[in-house]
Amino acid sequence: MIIELLLAIVYKINGLEWILIICIQGIILTVELLNTAIEAACDAVTKEYNNYVRIAKDCGSAATFIVFIVYIILNVIIFLHKVVAMF
């Protein structure tokens, strides 16, 4: 995320792009915190294998992964043409 912010400064992105970057970074951090909370709550309930706990943890991890994929796509949309224009 720090590299992304540095690239945003170097390439002088516009206001809308800044809003998108800040929003997606906030969403990623939020989803990661929720995933951690789900895992901690499941571990507090039982340490034994439970299929429902596995499903809850897998869904939390999948949500984090999906948001990360959107994050990558957004960065490609914002920065790819700027980087290619340099060459």
C-alpha positions as CSV (number, residue, x, y, z in Angstrom):
1,M,0.0,0.0,0.0
2,I,2.9,2.3,0.7
3,I,4.3,1.6,-2.8
4,E,0.9,2.4,-4.2
5,L,0.8,5.7,-2.4
6,L,4.3,6.6,-3.6
7,L,3.4,5.8,-7.2
8,A,0.3,7.9,-6.8
9,I,2.4,10.9,-5.8
10,V,5.0,10.3,-8.5
11,Y,2.5,9.9,-11.3
12,K,0.3,12.8,-10.0
13,I,-3.0,10.9,-10.1
14,N,-6.2,12.9,-10.2
15,G,-8.7,13.4,-7.4
16,L,-11.0,10.6,-8.4
17,E,-8.1,8.2,-8.6
18,W,-7.0,9.3,-5.1
19,I,-10.5,8.6,-3.8
20,L,-10.6,5.2,-5.3
21,I,-7.2,4.2,-3.9
22,I,-8.0,5.4,-0.4
23,C,-11.4,3.7,-0.4
24,I,-10.1,0.4,-1.6
25,Q,-7.2,0.5,0.9
26,G,-9.8,1.1,3.7
27,I,-11.9,-1.7,2.4
28,I,-9.0,-4.1,2.3
29,L,-8.0,-3.3,5.9
30,T,-11.6,-3.6,7.1
31,V,-12.2,-7.0,5.4
32,E,-8.8,-8.2,6.8
33,L,-9.9,-7.1,10.3
34,L,-13.2,-8.9,10.0
35,N,-11.5,-12.0,8.7
36,T,-9.2,-11.9,11.8
37,A,-12.3,-11.5,14.1
38,I,-14.0,-14.4,12.5
39,E,-11.0,-16.7,12.9
40,A,-10.5,-15.6,16.5
41,A,-14.2,-16.1,17.4
42,C,-14.2,-19.5,15.8
43,D,-11.0,-20.5,17.7
44,A,-12.6,-19.3,20.9
45,V,-15.6,-21.5,20.4
46,T,-13.7,-24.7,19.7
47,K,-10.2,-25.9,18.9
48,E,-11.6,-29.2,17.6
49,Y,-12.3,-29.7,13.9
50,N,-15.8,-28.5,13.0
51,N,-17.1,-28.2,9.5
52,Y,-19.0,-25.0,10.2
53,V,-15.9,-23.4,11.6
54,R,-14.0,-24.4,8.5
55,I,-16.6,-22.9,6.3
56,A,-16.7,-19.6,8.3
57,K,-12.9,-19.3,8.1
58,D,-12.8,-20.2,4.4
59,C,-15.5,-17.6,3.6
60,G,-13.6,-14.9,5.6
61,S,-10.4,-15.7,3.7
62,A,-12.2,-15.8,0.4
63,A,-13.7,-12.3,1.1
64,T,-10.2,-11.0,1.7
65,F,-8.9,-12.6,-1.5
66,I,-11.8,-11.2,-3.6
67,V,-11.2,-7.7,-2.3
68,F,-7.4,-8.1,-3.0
69,I,-8.2,-9.1,-6.6
70,V,-10.3,-6.0,-7.0
71,Y,-7.4,-3.9,-5.5
72,I,-5.0,-5.3,-8.1
73,I,-7.4,-4.7,-11.0
74,L,-8.0,-1.1,-9.7
75,N,-4.2,-0.5,-9.6
76,V,-3.7,-1.9,-13.1
77,I,-6.5,0.4,-14.4
78,I,-5.0,3.5,-12.7
79,F,-1.3,2.9,-13.1
80,L,-0.7,0.7,-16.2
81,H,-1.2,3.4,-18.8
82,K,1.0,5.8,-16.8
83,V,3.8,3.4,-16.5
84,V,3.6,2.3,-20.2
85,A,3.7,6.0,-21.2
86,M,7.1,6.3,-19.7
87,F,8.6,3.9,-22.2
